[in-house]
Amino acid sequence: MSVYPTSVITFTTKTNEVDDVEAAHVNTLQDEVIALQQYVGTNPHGSKNNLADRLNVMINGSGAINGGTGFPAQTTPMRLFYRTDSETLYIRRADNSAEQAIGGAPTNLLFSWVGKDDSDTSQNGTGQGLWQGPGINITAPLSGTYGNCQNLFFIAGTGVNAGDSVDVLEGKIHKISGISTVKMWVKIWGTVYGTSCPKAQLNINSGSIIGTTEIVLGSAPTWTTTPTIDISSLSNGTTYGFTIGLINGTLEDSSQSLNKLSKCFIFGA
């Protein structure tokens, strides 16, 4: 009876004209060969030339699914492949026409920042939040209209001219192959005495890629988005820095000009 596959048999080395080779020795070899064949099964190579070629279709030398930064030339239908640059598992379509992502990335949300805005009246008068703006000449907490700001906001006070930008948030974006464009959704608004139109600005990779958006002046927070921003020139697998700023509107050097940002999301497409 064979010992394989529960264990691996050991043999003694036979020497010509010294050892007597008995029928049991040959029978043991036969039993083990048969056990091995039964365990592996017939035609283990499938449609490939050998078993190694069959295994190499989908797994690498460590036994994991084949992966890399580019799809392999081998295009067997229903073959799995893991793209390491986009952290996404793909399967070759049954008609062998293309690679199909399985589930894709967990989300296309690349960055989010959520504060509170004037629609939340539970904190009226507290003036909590982060304050930003050079030369501001208003002392927190603000009263009246501005007192319930639970958000990050930029005050355009003395020293801030029309069109000036102040960075208020910064973060990192890791470029993957599945995302070549981004959009920034922001909730911004302005409250001034006069006419002004605040803008939010997304600055990626030290100014090489910039997108802006603006709103119509209003006293209530408004959702708006930048146009589609092309980031295909960035290198896959590389992490880039970005900043989000607020740009002052047309009203210069006014202590009454307030441009505010309460929420921000960056989505990839």
N, C-alpha and C positions, 0 to 999 in steps of 0.2 A: 504494500500500500504506500502511496506517495505521501510525502510530508508537506509538499507545496500545495496550496498557497498559504497554509497557516504558519509555515516556517520554511527556511532555506536549508536544504540538505547539504551535508559535507561529505567529501570523499577522501579516501586515502590514495596517495600516488602509487601506481603500480609500476614495477620494474621488470623488464624483460628477463626471462630465464631465472627469476628470483621468486616472484609472487605467482601463486596459483590463482588464476581468474576463474571464479566459479560462475555458474549460470545465474545465481542470485545477484551477482554484481551487475550483469547485463539486464536482468529483469528490473532491478532498481532504476537503472538509467531509463529504461522504457517507461516505467511508471511515472517518473518525474517529467519526461518529455510529454507524455499524454496529459498529465495534470496541467502543465504549462499551456498547452494548446487549448485545453478545455476552458481554462481561466481566461485566456485572451480572446478566444472565440475564432471562428473562421473569417477570413477576409478582413482582418482588423484595419487594413489600409483603406477600406471603403473604395471610393472612386479615385483615390490618389495612387501614386506609384508605390508608396510604402507608408508605414505607420507614422514615421517622423514627419513626412510631408502633410499628412492629415492633421497631426497635432499642431503643426506650425501655422495652420490657417488661422487659429484663434488664440493660442496661448504661447507665451514666450518661455525662455529657458527656466524661469523661476516658477512656472505654472500659473502665472497671472495672465489676464487677458492682454493681448497685444495692444500697445499704445504708442503714441508719439505725437509730434506736432503737425504731421501731415498724413493723409490717408495713404495706405500701402497700394502698390500696383496690383496686388492680388485682389480680385473682386468676386470671390465666391458669394452667391446669394445667401442672405441670412447670416453672414459672418459678422461677429461683434468686433468693435474696435473702439479703444478709449483715446479721445483727444486730450492730451495732457495740457495743451495751451488754453483750452476752453473748459477743462474739467467736465467733459460731457461724453456720455457713452453713445455710440452710434451703432446702427445695424444696417447691413447692406440690404436694400429692398429685394423682395422675392423675384421681381422682374429684372434685377441686376442693373437698374437704371441709375441709381444714386444712393448716397448715404443718408440715412434717416436718423435724426437725433432721438434718443429715447428719453423722454421727459425734459430734455434740455437743461438749461441752468436752473437752479432753484428759484431764482427770481431775476427780473431785469432791473430791480432797484439797486442802484450803485451807491447812493448816499441819501440819507434823510436827516433832517433836523426839524423838530416840531416844538414850537413854543406855544404861548397862548396869545390870543388877540382880544380886541375890544368887544368881541361878541360874548366873552365870558365876563359877566358883571359881578362875579362872586368876590372879586378882589378889588373892587372900586376904591380908588384913593391910595392904594399901597405903593404904586409906582415901582413894583418889582420888575426885574429884568436886567439885561446887560446893556450898558450905555456905551455908545461909541460916537466919536466925532471930535475933531480937533477944534479947540477954541470955543467950546460950547459955553454959553453964559446963562444957562438955565439950571437951577438947582433942583435935584431930585429930592423927594418925589414931586412930580408935577401935579397940578391940581386941575379940576374940571375935566375937560375933554380928554386930557392925556393921562389922567390919574390911574386909569384901570389897565394900563399896558402891561401885560404879562408876557413880554416877548423881547426879542432882540431888536433894537431899533437904533437908527442913526439920526442924530439931531444935526441939522444943518445950521450951525450957529456962526458966530464970527470966525472968519478965517476959512470958511468953506464956500467956494465960489460955485456958480452954476456950472454943471458938468463935472465937478470934482467927484472922484470915486474914493470910497473908504472900504477896505476889506474888513468884513465882519465875521466871516467863517472861513476855515480852511480844512482840507481833508486830503484823502488819497484815492486814486482810481487805479485798479489793476486791469490793464488792457488784455482782453481775451479775444480770440478770433471770432467768436459768435456775435460780438458787438462792435459795429463800425460807426455808429452814430449815437448821439445822446441828446436828450432834451431835459431842460431844467424847468420844473414846475415850482412856482413860488407864490406865496400869499403876501402881497405887499400893498401898501396904501400910503397916501400922504395927507397930512392935515396942515394947511398953511393959510395965512391971510394973503391972498393974492393968487396968482396962477403958477402952478408948478406941476411937473410930471416926473415923479421918481422912477428910477430904473433899477433893476437888479442885473448884476453882471456875473457870468461864470467865466473864470480865467483858468485854463488848463495848461499844464506844462510850461510854466513861467512865461505866459503871454503868447505862445505860438498858436494857441487855439482859444478864441474868445467868442462868447455868445451873450447877447443882451436881450432884455425884455423890458417893457414899460407898461404902465397902466394909465388910464384916464383918471385924473384927480378925483378923489372921493374920500369921504370920511369913514367908509367901511372897508374892511379887508377884502381884497379881490384876488381870485386865483387867475394867474396868467402864466404863459409858458414862452420860453425862447423858441426861435425857429430851430429846425433840426441842425445840430452841430456835427460836422464830419470829423471823426477821430480816427479814420482808417489809416492815417499816416503814422500813428503811434505804433510802437513795436509790441506784438503779442507777447505776453508773459512778463511785461515790464510794468512797474508801478510808477505812476506819475502824480505829482502834487497838483492841487487846484485850490483856488480861492473864490469866495463868493463875496461880492461887494455891493454896496448901494451907491448909486450915482445921484447927486443932487439935481434938482430940476432947474427951472429958469429963475427961481428967486435966489438972489445972491445975498450973503452976509445977513441973513435975517434970523433973529432969535426965535421967530415964530414959525420957522419952517421945520417940519418934522416928517422925515421919510422913514417908514417902518417896515420891517421884515419879520413875519411871525412863523412861517413854515417854509420848508424848502425840501424838494425831492429831485434827485437826478436819476433818470431812467435811461437804460440802454436799449437800442433797437437794432 
